[in-house]
Amino acid sequence: MGDIRTTSTRTNEHPEGGPVAAELSDERLARLKSTFASIDTDGDGYISESELRRHFPDLPPEALGAMSQEADLDQDGRYSLEEFIRAVS
């Protein structure tokens, strides 16, 4: 399965963030991208569960589990920008 950030050809999709990003204002999208980058400490373009735990140390394990069930659409154990935007929008 391709990464929507680089393979999207639909004009109503934002190249970085997928179709959900197309529904957001440029200002909101910029804030979400900045927040994503601050959590993605290794800069690989994904947020791992360990990065989430480091950024939100008081987050209960059950909240992480619920987020994984709801937001990690491809169940690869990490969150892409699109998955992050879907989760927080």
N, C-alpha and C positions, 0 to 999 in steps of 0.2 A: 504494500500500500504506500503510495507516494506521500510526501510531505506537502501539505496544502500550501505552505508558505512558498514553495518553489515550483510547484507543478500546476497551480491553478491557472485556468485559461478563461474562466467565466468573468465577465466584466463587472458583475455585481459583487464580487468578492474582493476584499482588501488583500493585497499580496502578502502582507504579514499579519495574520490573524484570522484569515478565512472569512466566511460569509457573515459571521456574527459581527466582526469588526466593521463591516460595511454599514451596519446599522448605528454605529456610534459616531459622535461628533469627533472631529480631528483632535480637539483638546482632550476629551475623555480617552481616546485611543492612545494619545501620547502619554497621558498619566499612567494608563495601564501598562504600556510598554516599559515605562521607566520603573514601575513597581516590579514588573516581571524581571527586568535586568538586575534590580537590586537583590532579588531572591536567588536568581541564577548565578551564584557566586563563581562557578567554574566557567561560565560563559559558553556552555555548549549548546545553548538554545532550548534547553529543557530544564524544568525544575524537578529535582529528585525529592523523594520523601525526606532524605537526610537534610537537604537544603531547606525544606519547609520546617523541619524540626529546629534547625539552627536559627531560622528567621523568626519563628513563633515558638519559643521554648515552652510556653505555658499551654500550648495546644494539647488537649487530651488525646490519647491514642484513639479513642472511639471517634473523635472528630476527623482525624486523619483517615481512618478506615472508611468513614462515611464519604469523605471527599474523594477517596480513591474509587469507591463504588459509583459515585455520581459524576465526577469530573474527568476521570482518566478513561476517556472514550475507547481508546484502543487497548486498554489494560496492559500497557507496557511498563508500568511502575514509575512513570515520570509524566510530567505535564508540559505539553507544547504551549506556545503562546495562544493558539486558538482554544485549547482546553482551559487554560487559565482565564481567558476572557469570558468564555462561557460560564465558568464557575463563579466569577465575581460580578458579572453583569446582570 
